[in-house]
Structures are given as structure tokens and as C-alpha cells.
């Protein structure tokens, strides 16, 4: 039983309808970051391989009560294995990555696979993706989610890139099961400076904007 009553990572994402994506040059206090987000209504935290030393931060953030922590920008099998060994509850790729999907399946860890076109969505599903991240979502906007929902009515679509408090509700209304909260909530400068109260405030405002 984990800190979220036994819920899997994707179940938490579906319940909250949002996950946070952190890209920062450093994370001075991973526990404080995870706590600021979780207590504001964003329990799922995606740290990324674009942050130096990310796997040192992961177990610290994952120890926070209520936090569900995974790793994103996973490009290769060795990164997938290292992330899972460090305690990642889920993996996220920016595009279709068969070798990452294979490691995730072997370890029974869900992977959210990046895609943009219908063909890429189908490929991600064939590889066993638990959800498909539509990236970059800003390119075609919320209406594109509605278009994809036609041929893919049962696929968990999660738009990423360009999602903010001003358009999150529209993405959800057009078929997204959840949205990503990136720099609109966790600005790299705020993370690096340890401005946790600012991040908590932005996270709470983002959550309110989804309704």
C-alpha cells in the first residue's frame, strides 16, 4: 500500500486531472517542492533528465507523503532502468521510444509516451503506453484533442507543452484525461531559488482554473 491508498500513478493522474513537469537547473529541496505541489492539489510530479542529477532528487521527492514521482524525457533503455531503480513510479517520453516501453513493461511501470500524429498515437498504443502525451499541444490547441478523441475515444490523452491556467479547462473539455502543469506553475527560476510558497500558490490557482 503506498501513500495514495494503493492507487497507481495513472489512477492518481486521472483523479487529479493534472501532473506537474519540472525542468530546472537544480532542485535545492526536492521534498519541499513535492510537498508544495501535493498539498496544492497536484500530487503527481514528473522530474526530467534535463535536470542534472535528477536521479539524486527523485527518492527524496518520492518520500513525501502523497507525492507520486516519475521521470520524464526518458530517451533510452538505460535511462529507463536507472529511473525505475531510483524509485520512479512512471516514465514519460517526448516521443515514441520502443526500448523505453520494453523496459517499462518488463518492470510493470506505466509509461506515458509522447506522440503528435494519429499514426504516432497508434504506435505508442501498440508499444503498450498507459497514456499518450500529445506534444507539443500548443501547436494546434485544444481543438486538436477533440479531433483525436474521434478515432481514439478510449485513449488516455494528456496534452503537454503550452498548457496553462488560461487553457487547461478547455483542453480537459475537449477530451484530455489530464493536463500537464509546466513552467506556468513550476518556473525554473522559482525552483532554483526555492520559492516553494510561490509554487504552491501557482499550483493551487492552476487547479482552480481546471474547474
Short mmCIF file of the C-alpha atoms (twelve columns), coordinates in Angstrom:
data_MODEL
# 
_entry.id   MODEL 
# 
loop_
_atom_site.group_PDB 
_atom_site.id 
_atom_site.type_symbol 
_atom_site.label_atom_id 
_atom_site.label_alt_id 
_atom_site.label_comp_id 
_atom_site.label_asym_id 
_atom_site.label_seq_id 
_atom_site.Cartn_x 
_atom_site.Cartn_y 
_atom_site.Cartn_z 
_atom_site.pdbx_PDB_model_num 
ATOM 1   C CA . UNK A 1   0.000   0.000  0.000   1 
ATOM 2   C CA . UNK A 2   1.537   3.332  -0.999  1 
ATOM 3   C CA . UNK A 3   0.964   6.843  0.287   1 
ATOM 4   C CA . UNK A 4   -2.009  7.269  -2.024  1 
ATOM 5   C CA . UNK A 5   -4.039  4.365  -0.683  1 
ATOM 6   C CA . UNK A 6   -2.662  1.886  -3.198  1 
ATOM 7   C CA . UNK A 7   -3.551  3.951  -6.272  1 
ATOM 8   C CA . UNK A 8   -1.299  3.548  -9.282  1 
ATOM 9   C CA . UNK A 9   0.371   6.547  -10.872 1 
ATOM 10  C CA . UNK A 10  -2.099  6.750  -13.759 1 
ATOM 11  C CA . UNK A 11  -5.043  6.473  -11.373 1 
ATOM 12  C CA . UNK A 12  -3.740  9.463  -9.426  1 
ATOM 13  C CA . UNK A 13  -3.205  11.420 -12.639 1 
ATOM 14  C CA . UNK A 14  -6.759  10.636 -13.746 1 
ATOM 15  C CA . UNK A 15  -8.160  11.580 -10.334 1 
ATOM 16  C CA . UNK A 16  -6.314  14.914 -10.121 1 
ATOM 17  C CA . UNK A 17  -6.585  15.569 -13.897 1 
ATOM 18  C CA . UNK A 18  -3.130  17.181 -13.770 1 
ATOM 19  C CA . UNK A 19  0.525   16.344 -13.334 1 
ATOM 20  C CA . UNK A 20  3.409   18.725 -12.879 1 
ATOM 21  C CA . UNK A 21  6.518   18.734 -15.071 1 
ATOM 22  C CA . UNK A 22  9.672   20.207 -13.573 1 
ATOM 23  C CA . UNK A 23  12.550  21.393 -15.719 1 
ATOM 24  C CA . UNK A 24  15.063  23.280 -13.645 1 
ATOM 25  C CA . UNK A 25  18.855  23.675 -13.483 1 
ATOM 26  C CA . UNK A 26  18.760  22.393 -9.898  1 
ATOM 27  C CA . UNK A 27  16.284  21.455 -7.171  1 
ATOM 28  C CA . UNK A 28  17.640  22.649 -3.814  1 
ATOM 29  C CA . UNK A 29  14.941  20.888 -1.775  1 
ATOM 30  C CA . UNK A 30  13.076  18.140 -3.668  1 
ATOM 31  C CA . UNK A 31  10.935  17.297 -0.651  1 
ATOM 32  C CA . UNK A 32  9.757   20.877 -0.275  1 
ATOM 33  C CA . UNK A 33  8.932   21.022 -3.979  1 
ATOM 34  C CA . UNK A 34  6.905   17.806 -3.898  1 
ATOM 35  C CA . UNK A 35  5.112   18.912 -0.743  1 
ATOM 36  C CA . UNK A 36  4.238   22.354 -2.171  1 
ATOM 37  C CA . UNK A 37  2.659   20.719 -5.205  1 
ATOM 38  C CA . UNK A 38  0.914   17.832 -3.423  1 
ATOM 39  C CA . UNK A 39  -0.754  19.988 -0.783  1 
ATOM 40  C CA . UNK A 40  -1.976  22.311 -3.547  1 
ATOM 41  C CA . UNK A 41  -3.721  19.508 -5.419  1 
ATOM 42  C CA . UNK A 42  -1.042  18.287 -7.855  1 
ATOM 43  C CA . UNK A 43  0.159   15.007 -6.405  1 
ATOM 44  C CA . UNK A 44  1.965   13.719 -9.499  1 
ATOM 45  C CA . UNK A 45  5.421   15.121 -10.158 1 
ATOM 46  C CA . UNK A 46  7.478   14.446 -13.272 1 
ATOM 47  C CA . UNK A 47  11.149  15.211 -12.826 1 
ATOM 48  C CA . UNK A 48  13.139  15.153 -16.059 1 
ATOM 49  C CA . UNK A 49  16.506  14.016 -17.308 1 
ATOM 50  C CA . UNK A 50  17.122  17.587 -18.477 1 
ATOM 51  C CA . UNK A 51  17.795  18.416 -14.798 1 
ATOM 52  C CA . UNK A 52  21.382  17.469 -13.886 1 
ATOM 53  C CA . UNK A 53  21.497  14.823 -11.155 1 
ATOM 54  C CA . UNK A 54  17.769  14.163 -11.400 1 
ATOM 55  C CA . UNK A 55  18.036  10.631 -10.022 1 
ATOM 56  C CA . UNK A 56  19.537  12.007 -6.790  1 
ATOM 57  C CA . UNK A 57  16.459  14.187 -6.321  1 
ATOM 58  C CA . UNK A 58  13.908  11.505 -7.129  1 
ATOM 59  C CA . UNK A 59  13.939  9.390  -3.931  1 
ATOM 60  C CA . UNK A 60  13.860  12.494 -1.758  1 
ATOM 61  C CA . UNK A 61  10.774  13.832 -3.511  1 
ATOM 62  C CA . UNK A 62  9.175   10.375 -3.598  1 
ATOM 63  C CA . UNK A 63  9.393   10.090 0.183   1 
ATOM 64  C CA . UNK A 64  6.910   12.963 0.605   1 
ATOM 65  C CA . UNK A 65  3.509   11.792 1.796   1 
ATOM 66  C CA . UNK A 66  1.003   11.942 -1.056  1 
ATOM 67  C CA . UNK A 67  3.566   12.526 -3.808  1 
ATOM 68  C CA . UNK A 68  3.715   10.265 -6.868  1 
ATOM 69  C CA . UNK A 69  7.040   10.866 -8.602  1 
ATOM 70  C CA . UNK A 70  8.170   9.749  -12.033 1 
ATOM 71  C CA . UNK A 71  10.838  10.650 -14.544 1 
ATOM 72  C CA . UNK A 72  10.418  12.275 -17.932 1 
ATOM 73  C CA . UNK A 73  12.481  12.967 -21.056 1 
ATOM 74  C CA . UNK A 74  13.411  9.287  -20.964 1 
ATOM 75  C CA . UNK A 75  15.064  8.521  -24.286 1 
ATOM 76  C CA . UNK A 76  16.917  5.224  -23.829 1 
ATOM 77  C CA . UNK A 77  16.594  1.874  -22.087 1 
ATOM 78  C CA . UNK A 78  19.463  2.592  -19.699 1 
ATOM 79  C CA . UNK A 79  17.770  5.791  -18.557 1 
ATOM 80  C CA . UNK A 80  14.512  3.902  -18.038 1 
ATOM 81  C CA . UNK A 81  16.250  1.251  -15.931 1 
ATOM 82  C CA . UNK A 82  18.111  3.841  -13.873 1 
ATOM 83  C CA . UNK A 83  14.920  5.831  -13.221 1 
ATOM 84  C CA . UNK A 84  12.996  2.746  -12.111 1 
ATOM 85  C CA . UNK A 85  15.888  1.618  -9.900  1 
ATOM 86  C CA . UNK A 86  15.780  5.064  -8.252  1 
ATOM 87  C CA . UNK A 87  12.087  4.684  -7.455  1 
ATOM 88  C CA . UNK A 88  10.244  6.204  -10.420 1 
ATOM 89  C CA . UNK A 89  6.532   5.297  -10.311 1 
ATOM 90  C CA . UNK A 90  6.077   6.133  -14.005 1 
ATOM 91  C CA . UNK A 91  8.107   7.132  -17.065 1 
ATOM 92  C CA . UNK A 92  7.441   9.784  -19.700 1 
ATOM 93  C CA . UNK A 93  8.993   10.021 -23.156 1 
ATOM 94  C CA . UNK A 94  8.937   13.017 -25.522 1 
ATOM 95  C CA . UNK A 95  8.314   10.728 -28.495 1 
ATOM 96  C CA . UNK A 96  7.781   7.103  -29.447 1 
ATOM 97  C CA . UNK A 97  10.576  5.046  -27.822 1 
ATOM 98  C CA . UNK A 98  10.246  1.282  -28.174 1 
ATOM 99  C CA . UNK A 99  13.236  0.482  -25.963 1 
ATOM 100 C CA . UNK A 100 11.822  2.555  -23.106 1 
ATOM 101 C CA . UNK A 101 8.445   0.865  -23.477 1 
ATOM 102 C CA . UNK A 102 10.132  -2.543 -23.301 1 
ATOM 103 C CA . UNK A 103 11.868  -1.727 -20.007 1 
ATOM 104 C CA . UNK A 104 8.675   -0.254 -18.551 1 
ATOM 105 C CA . UNK A 105 6.708   -3.378 -19.467 1 
ATOM 106 C CA . UNK A 106 9.366   -5.674 -18.010 1 
ATOM 107 C CA . UNK A 107 9.272   -3.748 -14.722 1 
ATOM 108 C CA . UNK A 108 5.474   -3.273 -14.720 1 
ATOM 109 C CA . UNK A 109 5.860   0.521  -14.642 1 
ATOM 110 C CA . UNK A 110 3.457   2.673  -16.695 1 
ATOM 111 C CA . UNK A 111 4.902   4.761  -19.489 1 
ATOM 112 C CA . UNK A 112 3.303   7.928  -20.839 1 
ATOM 113 C CA . UNK A 113 4.600   8.072  -24.398 1 
ATOM 114 C CA . UNK A 114 4.906   11.245 -26.407 1 
ATOM 115 C CA . UNK A 115 3.146   11.465 -29.763 1 
ATOM 116 C CA . UNK A 116 1.574   14.048 -32.041 1 
ATOM 117 C CA . UNK A 117 0.024   12.460 -35.122 1 
ATOM 118 C CA . UNK A 118 -2.636  9.729  -35.214 1 
ATOM 119 C CA . UNK A 119 -0.033  7.285  -36.527 1 
ATOM 120 C CA . UNK A 120 2.264   8.059  -33.598 1 
ATOM 121 C CA . UNK A 121 -0.633  7.625  -31.162 1 
ATOM 122 C CA . UNK A 122 -1.321  4.182  -32.634 1 
ATOM 123 C CA . UNK A 123 2.356   3.242  -32.431 1 
ATOM 124 C CA . UNK A 124 2.514   4.316  -28.800 1 
ATOM 125 C CA . UNK A 125 -0.535  2.191  -28.034 1 
ATOM 126 C CA . UNK A 126 0.954   -0.800 -29.854 1 
ATOM 127 C CA . UNK A 127 4.041   -0.456 -27.653 1 
ATOM 128 C CA . UNK A 128 1.914   -0.589 -24.515 1 
ATOM 129 C CA . UNK A 129 1.717   3.058  -23.488 1 
ATOM 130 C CA . UNK A 130 -0.593  3.549  -20.496 1 
ATOM 131 C CA . UNK A 131 -1.332  7.078  -21.731 1 
ATOM 132 C CA . UNK A 132 -0.259  9.204  -24.664 1 
ATOM 133 C CA . UNK A 133 1.251   12.638 -24.179 1 
ATOM 134 C CA . UNK A 134 0.228   14.934 -27.026 1 
ATOM 135 C CA . UNK A 135 3.258   17.146 -27.532 1 
ATOM 136 C CA . UNK A 136 3.596   19.961 -28.388 1 
ATOM 137 C CA . UNK A 137 -0.008  20.764 -27.524 1 
ATOM 138 C CA . UNK A 138 0.407   24.471 -28.235 1 
ATOM 139 C CA . UNK A 139 0.860   23.743 -31.940 1 
ATOM 140 C CA . UNK A 140 -2.818  23.036 -32.667 1 
ATOM 141 C CA . UNK A 141 -4.513  23.823 -29.348 1 
ATOM 142 C CA . UNK A 142 -7.460  22.237 -27.511 1 
ATOM 143 C CA . UNK A 143 -9.425  21.581 -30.705 1 
ATOM 144 C CA . UNK A 144 -6.843  19.016 -31.774 1 
ATOM 145 C CA . UNK A 145 -7.653  16.939 -28.671 1 
ATOM 146 C CA . UNK A 146 -11.290 16.882 -29.756 1 
ATOM 147 C CA . UNK A 147 -10.237 15.715 -33.220 1 
ATOM 148 C CA . UNK A 148 -8.105  12.918 -31.776 1 
ATOM 149 C CA . UNK A 149 -10.906 11.861 -29.448 1 
ATOM 150 C CA . UNK A 150 -12.953 10.839 -32.507 1 
ATOM 151 C CA . UNK A 151 -10.814 7.862  -33.594 1 
ATOM 152 C CA . UNK A 152 -9.373  7.327  -30.100 1 
ATOM 153 C CA . UNK A 153 -12.361 7.619  -27.725 1 
ATOM 154 C CA . UNK A 154 -10.861 5.376  -25.043 1 
ATOM 155 C CA . UNK A 155 -7.234  6.504  -25.144 1 
ATOM 156 C CA . UNK A 156 -5.859  8.491  -22.202 1 
ATOM 157 C CA . UNK A 157 -4.610  11.664 -23.906 1 
ATOM 158 C CA . UNK A 158 -2.512  14.142 -21.918 1 
ATOM 159 C CA . UNK A 159 -1.583  17.413 -23.640 1 
ATOM 160 C CA . UNK A 160 1.818   18.861 -22.808 1 
ATOM 161 C CA . UNK A 161 3.636   21.986 -23.923 1 
ATOM 162 C CA . UNK A 162 1.747   25.263 -23.938 1 
ATOM 163 C CA . UNK A 163 -0.833  24.241 -21.332 1 
ATOM 164 C CA . UNK A 164 -1.520  26.931 -18.736 1 
ATOM 165 C CA . UNK A 165 -4.149  28.168 -16.319 1 
ATOM 166 C CA . UNK A 166 -5.846  30.006 -19.160 1 
ATOM 167 C CA . UNK A 167 -6.477  26.984 -21.366 1 
ATOM 168 C CA . UNK A 168 -6.315  23.904 -19.108 1 
ATOM 169 C CA . UNK A 169 -10.090 23.697 -18.697 1 
ATOM 170 C CA . UNK A 170 -10.579 23.838 -22.472 1 
ATOM 171 C CA . UNK A 171 -8.119  21.004 -23.045 1 
ATOM 172 C CA . UNK A 172 -9.989  18.908 -20.481 1 
ATOM 173 C CA . UNK A 173 -13.359 19.790 -22.008 1 
ATOM 174 C CA . UNK A 174 -12.075 18.649 -25.393 1 
ATOM 175 C CA . UNK A 175 -11.129 15.159 -24.267 1 
ATOM 176 C CA . UNK A 176 -7.894  15.243 -22.270 1 
ATOM 177 C CA . UNK A 177 -7.933  12.924 -19.248 1 
ATOM 178 C CA . UNK A 178 -5.384  15.224 -17.611 1 
ATOM 179 C CA . UNK A 179 -3.146  18.156 -18.466 1 
ATOM 180 C CA . UNK A 180 0.441   18.992 -17.631 1 
ATOM 181 C CA . UNK A 181 1.379   21.924 -15.441 1 
ATOM 182 C CA . UNK A 182 4.813   23.060 -16.532 1 
ATOM 183 C CA . UNK A 183 6.514   26.422 -16.280 1 
ATOM 184 C CA . UNK A 184 3.159   28.097 -15.671 1 
ATOM 185 C CA . UNK A 185 3.326   26.504 -12.198 1 
ATOM 186 C CA . UNK A 186 6.923   25.426 -11.662 1 
ATOM 187 C CA . UNK A 187 9.044   28.127 -13.235 1 
ATOM 188 C CA . UNK A 188 12.700  27.018 -13.339 1 
ATOM 189 C CA . UNK A 189 13.768  30.227 -11.599 1 
ATOM 190 C CA . UNK A 190 11.311  29.620 -8.734  1 
ATOM 191 C CA . UNK A 191 12.525  26.047 -8.315  1 
ATOM 192 C CA . UNK A 192 16.195  27.015 -8.341  1 
ATOM 193 C CA . UNK A 193 15.553  29.806 -5.834  1 
ATOM 194 C CA . UNK A 194 13.463  27.610 -3.554  1 
ATOM 195 C CA . UNK A 195 10.356  29.771 -3.744  1 
ATOM 196 C CA . UNK A 196 8.062   26.973 -2.554  1 
ATOM 197 C CA . UNK A 197 5.214   29.203 -1.362  1 
ATOM 198 C CA . UNK A 198 5.062   30.837 -4.798  1 
ATOM 199 C CA . UNK A 199 4.958   27.425 -6.463  1 
ATOM 200 C CA . UNK A 200 2.229   26.262 -4.057  1 
ATOM 201 C CA . UNK A 201 0.179   29.365 -4.829  1 
ATOM 202 C CA . UNK A 202 0.553   28.906 -8.585  1 
ATOM 203 C CA . UNK A 203 -0.334  25.215 -8.297  1 
ATOM 204 C CA . UNK A 204 -3.495  25.986 -6.335  1 
ATOM 205 C CA . UNK A 205 -4.518  28.608 -8.897  1 
ATOM 206 C CA . UNK A 206 -3.898  26.154 -11.739 1 
ATOM 207 C CA . UNK A 207 -6.062  23.504 -10.056 1 
ATOM 208 C CA . UNK A 208 -8.864  26.026 -9.560  1 
ATOM 209 C CA . UNK A 209 -8.646  27.030 -13.218 1 
ATOM 210 C CA . UNK A 210 -9.450  23.482 -14.374 1 
ATOM 211 C CA . UNK A 211 -12.977 23.606 -12.999 1 
# 
